[in-house]
C-alpha cells in the first residue's frame, strides 16, 4: 500500500517548547491517516493542555495567518482540540482523514478563545 503524500510545513515548530506536546509529524502514518475530530475542551483541563492549545494556535497564526492551509504534517490530535471552533474546514465535503484537507483559522473565534495571541479580549 502506498503512503499518502504529506506536505511538510517547513519552519513550523515540531512541538511546544520544553514539553512533549507534538505539533507536527515527521512522516506519514503507514497504517493510514489519523482523522481530525472535534474534541470538546472542558473548563477543567490541565493548565499544560491549555498552554499547548495556545502555543499551537500561535504557531498556526504566525505560520499561516488568515490564509487557507493544507493539513499536511500538522498533528491530527493537536488540530482536533481546535477543530470546529478556531480551526475550520474549507472544503465541503471535508475529508478528516486526508493530509491534503484544507483548513483555515476562524479569526473571530480564535480571537475570542485566545485573546493574548491576537491582542483582544475573550476567554479560553
C-alpha positions as CSV (number, residue, x, y, z in Angstrom):
1,X,0.0,0.0,0.0
2,X,1.4,3.4,-1.0
3,X,1.8,6.1,1.7
4,X,-0.4,9.2,1.3
5,X,1.6,12.2,0.3
6,X,2.0,14.7,3.1
7,X,3.1,18.3,2.8
8,X,5.7,19.2,5.4
9,X,5.3,22.8,6.7
10,X,8.9,23.9,6.9
11,X,9.6,26.3,9.8
12,X,6.5,25.2,11.8
13,X,7.5,24.2,15.3
14,X,7.6,20.5,15.9
15,X,6.4,20.7,19.4
16,X,5.6,23.2,22.2
17,X,9.0,24.3,23.5
18,X,10.1,22.5,26.7
19,X,7.3,19.9,26.5
20,X,6.3,16.7,24.8
21,X,3.2,18.3,23.2
22,X,3.7,17.4,19.5
23,X,2.7,19.9,16.8
24,X,3.9,18.1,13.6
25,X,4.6,14.6,12.3
26,X,8.0,13.5,10.9
27,X,6.5,11.1,8.3
28,X,3.1,9.9,7.2
29,X,1.4,7.1,9.1
30,X,1.9,3.8,7.3
31,X,-1.3,2.4,8.9
32,X,-3.4,5.3,7.4
33,X,-4.1,8.9,8.0
34,X,-5.3,9.8,11.5
35,X,-8.7,11.6,11.1
36,X,-9.3,15.0,12.6
37,X,-12.3,15.0,15.0
38,X,-13.7,17.9,17.0
39,X,-12.7,17.3,20.6
40,X,-14.6,19.0,23.5
41,X,-12.5,21.3,25.6
42,X,-13.8,21.4,29.2
43,X,-13.1,24.2,31.6
44,X,-11.2,21.9,34.0
45,X,-8.5,20.9,31.5
46,X,-4.9,21.0,32.9
47,X,-3.0,24.3,32.5
48,X,-0.4,22.4,30.4
49,X,-3.1,21.3,27.9
50,X,-4.4,24.9,27.7
51,X,-0.8,26.2,27.1
52,X,-0.4,23.6,24.3
53,X,-3.6,24.8,22.7
54,X,-2.5,28.4,22.9
55,X,1.0,27.5,21.6
56,X,-0.4,25.6,18.6
57,X,-2.8,28.4,17.8
58,X,0.0,31.0,18.0
59,X,2.1,28.8,15.7
60,X,-0.8,28.5,13.2
61,X,-1.4,32.2,13.2
62,X,2.3,33.1,12.8
63,X,2.8,30.5,10.0
64,X,-0.5,30.8,8.1
65,X,-2.3,34.0,9.2
66,X,-5.7,34.2,7.6
67,X,-4.7,32.1,4.6
68,X,-6.1,28.7,3.8
69,X,-3.6,25.9,4.7
70,X,-3.2,22.2,4.0
71,X,-3.3,19.9,6.9
72,X,0.0,18.3,5.7
73,X,2.2,17.2,8.6
74,X,0.3,19.0,11.3
75,X,-0.7,16.7,14.1
76,X,-4.3,15.5,13.9
77,X,-4.6,15.2,17.7
78,X,-3.5,18.8,18.2
79,X,-5.7,20.1,15.4
80,X,-8.6,18.2,16.9
81,X,-8.6,20.3,20.1
82,X,-9.2,23.4,17.9
83,X,-11.2,21.9,15.1
84,X,-14.8,23.1,14.5
85,X,-14.1,26.2,16.6
86,X,-10.9,28.2,16.0
87,X,-9.8,26.0,13.0
88,X,-12.4,25.1,10.4
89,X,-12.7,23.1,7.3
90,X,-12.6,25.0,4.0
91,X,-13.9,22.2,1.8
92,X,-17.4,20.7,1.6
93,X,-17.4,17.7,1.8
94,X,-14.4,17.7,4.2
95,X,-12.2,14.6,4.4
96,X,-11.0,14.4,8.0
97,X,-8.5,11.6,7.1
98,X,-6.6,13.4,4.3
99,X,-3.2,15.1,4.5
100,X,-4.5,17.4,1.7
101,X,-7.5,18.6,3.7
102,X,-7.8,22.4,3.6
103,X,-8.3,24.4,6.8
104,X,-8.3,28.0,8.0
105,X,-8.4,29.9,11.2
106,X,-11.8,31.3,12.1
107,X,-10.3,34.6,13.2
108,X,-13.3,35.8,15.3
109,X,-13.5,32.6,17.3
110,X,-9.7,32.4,17.7
111,X,-9.6,36.0,19.0
112,X,-12.3,35.2,21.5
113,X,-10.6,32.0,22.7
114,X,-7.0,33.2,22.7
115,X,-7.0,36.9,23.2
116,X,-3.4,37.0,24.3
117,X,-2.3,35.8,20.8
118,X,-4.5,38.3,18.9
119,X,-4.4,41.3,21.2
120,X,-8.1,41.3,22.1
121,X,-10.5,40.2,24.8
122,X,-12.2,36.9,25.3
123,X,-12.0,33.6,27.2
124,X,-10.4,30.3,26.6
